[in-house]
């Protein structure tokens, strides 16, 4: 079967999302939790990646604890998959009613009022698609995205994310230049700070104590434009009750000209978010290469 590639096929998929958007969030999350349990029991790639990631991060925990944390992460992965219909399938106004609480929102308003430009760093944590709606409903903004591997998916993503007036910028040369212009003019830009950089384009920096390839674009944007940086994510509330929005200040040094210092600060910012909703991080994402590079201060010749 050929992948959908025509306009009408993409429209059909979008209509399917609209149908899913009629379902209560509690039902979507319950369905996603079931899917996550099945993924965990199946023992496929999703479980293998989660287990490997947590074995690197939770080194002080027992195997039993890591197993339970991994199972929780798989369940949240299932919820993340199913809740997309609840976000893209509703109008933005309807979807935004699911945001029940905000924490640190004053940081956002202060950054906007400063007029220096704002970079919102939104990790793969909780419901980042709804975060796009929340931000776009309050300020003009541009979001950086990497085109999906399947070209037919891109029109669907652009259509769903374009429900509010958002400038969607590809992660390529012309797109990066656009971000510099927007920030220099005092605009707002959204970036996934834990996106795996392409080979040769990142900097190795500790993430939960383990060296990880880390993007340099965000620190460079902050350093060269003087824009502020805030971290943000939407935490899932229990039993499909909605979401809690968090804004956190960026760690000191994220705009340092030394990329090692800046990328280390960037990863600390992601960590601070993850610690607030550990299981809701996308632990099924292969954050570290194989094999793991040694930390800079590790003497491999030592016995």
N, C-alpha and C positions, 0 to 999 in steps of 0.2 A: 504494500500500500504506500503510495507516494505521500509525503508530508503535505499538509495544507499550504498552498502558496498563493491562491487567488484571493481577491478582495472578498468575495462572497463566503469563502471558507473561513477567513478570519472573522468576518461578521457573524458567522454561525457560532464560532467559539465564544465570541463576545456575548452573544445572546444566551449561550449556556451559562456564562458567568452571571448574567442578569437574573436568570432563573435561580441560581444558587444564592444570589443576594436576597431573595425573598425568605430564606430560611433564617431562623433565629441563630444568633452567634453561639448560644449555648449548644445547639444541635451541631453546628459546624465544628466547634471545638471537641465535642464528644466524639464525633466521627473521626476527627483528626487524631484524637487520643487512641482510638481503636486502631487506626492505621499505623500509628507509631509503635504500638505494642506488637503488631504483626511484623513490622519491619525489624524490630529487635529480635523477635523469635526466629525470623527467617535467617538471621545470621549472615546477611549479604554484605555488600560494600558499605552501606550506611552504618551498620553496626561496627564493621571493622575500622572505619575511619573514626567514629566516635570513641571506640575503645583505645585506639592508638593515641588520639589527642589527649584523652583524660589520663592515660598512663604517663604522659609527659608533664601534665599540669598538676595532677593530684598525687604527687610522689610520696607524700606523707600519709596518705590514706590507705586503708586496708583494701585488698582485692574485693571484698564484699561491698565496701562503701563505694568503690569505683564502679562496680557492677550496677548498683542502685542508681548512682548519679548518671550513668550512661543510659539506663532504661528511662529515667526521667527526661533526659535530653532527646531521646528518640521520640517520646510522646510529644514533646514540645515541637519537634520537627514536623510531626504529623499535623499538629494544630496549625503551624505556620503555613503548611500546604493548603489546608482546607479553608482557612480564614480568608484567603485571597478572594474567594467568591463573595464573602461577606463585605469586602471592601470595594473591589472593582465592580461587583454586581449591584451595589447601591449607588445612588447619587452621592456626590461628595457631602452634601448637607446631611443626608441620612447617615452616612458612614461616620461623620464627625460627632454625631450624638453618642457614639460608643466611647468617646473619650470622657471618662467620668471624673478625672482628677488630674491636676498638674502640680509639679514640684519644681521649683527653680525657674518659673516662668518669668520672673522679674529680670533674670539675667538676659533673656531673649529681648525683652522690651528695651532694656538699657543699651544693649548692643545695637539695636536698630536705631535708637535715638542718637547714638554717638555719630552715625553717618560715616564711619570709617570703612564700611564693608564688613560682612559677616560670613564666615565659613561655618556651616553646621555639619559636624562630623557625626554621621549616623551609622554605628556599627551594625553588623548582621545580628541584631538582637531584638527580640520581641517582634512587633509589627511595623517594619520600616515603611511599608507602602502607605499605611494610614498616616504616618508622620509626614510624608510628602503632602498629603491633603491638608493637614493642619497648618503646615508652614505656608503653603501656597494660598490658603484662605486668609492669611494675615499680611502677606507681603509678596511683591513680585520676586521671583527667584529663578535660578537656573540650577538644574541638577545634572551631574556628570554620570554617564552610564557606559558600560562596556557592551557592545553589541553581542547578542547571544550567538552561540555556535550555530544554531539552526536559523537561517535567515528569515524563514516564514514567521518566527515568533516575534521579531522586532516590530512589525506593524501592530500586533496585538498589544505589546507593551506600551508603545507610543500612544495608542488610542486610549488605553486604560489610564495611563499616567497623565494624559492630556485632558482629563475631565475638568480640570481647573487650568487656568492659563499659566503653564510652567514651560520654561524654555528647556528643552531636553537636548543635552550636548553630548556628542559622542566623545569617548576617551581617545582622542587622536589629536594631531597637531593643531588643526583649525579650531577644534573644540576647546583645547587648553588655552589658546590665545583668547578665545571668547571669555573664558573665566577670568583671565587677568583683566580684561576690559571691564567686566561687570563689577569686580571687586574694587578696581581703581576708581570707579564711579560711585562707590558706596553701596553697591548691590549685595544681594544674598545668594550664596552658592551652597548647594548640598552635595556632600561627597561621602561615599562609603569608605571609611578610613582603613578598614582591614581587608580591602580587596587585594588579592594576590597580584603583585606587580609582574610585568612580563620579564623574561630572562634578561638580566643585565640592566634593568631599569629601577631596581630597588636598592635598599640599604639593609643590611642585617642588623637587627636590634632585638633585645630581649622582649619576649611576650610571655608572661607568666614564668619568667626566668629562663626561657628557652629561646635561643636565637631564631628569628623568623624573618623571611624576606618581607620588607615593609616599604610601602609606597613613600616616595619622596615628593610627590606633587603637592600634597597638602601643606607640608612645612614650607616648601618653596613659595607657594601662593601667599601664605601668611607673612613670610619674611620679606617678600618683594613688594607687596601691596600695603602692608601695615594693617590688614584686616584682622578683626577679632576672630577667635575660634571658640565655639561652644560644642560640647558633646550632647547628643540627645537620643532618646529612644522611648518607645512605647511598650510598657510592661503589660503582659496579659494578666488580668485579674482572674481569680478562681471561678470555676463553674460558668464561664462565658459571660461574666458580669460586665465586661468591657475592658478598658485600658487605662493605665496611669501613665501620664507623660512626665518624663524626667529631662531636665536640663542640668548639665554639670559644667563647671568652668574647665578650661583646658589646663593641663599641667604647665608649670613654668618651663620654658625652654622649647616649646613647640615651634617657635618661629626663629630658633637659633640658626645662624649661618652654617654652623657645624652640623651636617646632616646626621651624624651619629647621635649627637645630643638631641636633635629635633625629633628623630624617629623613635628614640627611646621614650621621649615625652609623649609622643603620639600613642605608642602602645600602652603607656601607663594610663592614658585617658580612656582607651578602650577597656582596659582591665577594670578601671573604676566603675564603668557602666556594667560590665559583666558580673561583677561581684554583687550587684544589686538584684540580679535575676539570672543566676548562674545557669540554670537548666535551659533558659530561653535563648542562650547564645547558639549560633549555628555550628555546633560541634561536629556536624556531619560534613563540614567544609574542610578540605585538606589544607590546613593552615601552614603546615610545615612540610618541607620537601623530604624526600627519602634518599639517602640517609640525612639525619639531622646534623647541620654543621656544628662544630664545637664552639663553646663560648670563647671570647677573645682571651680570657685569663686562664684558660684551661691548658695545662702542660701535658700534651698527649704522650710525652716520653716518660712521664712519671709512672712508677709501677702501680 
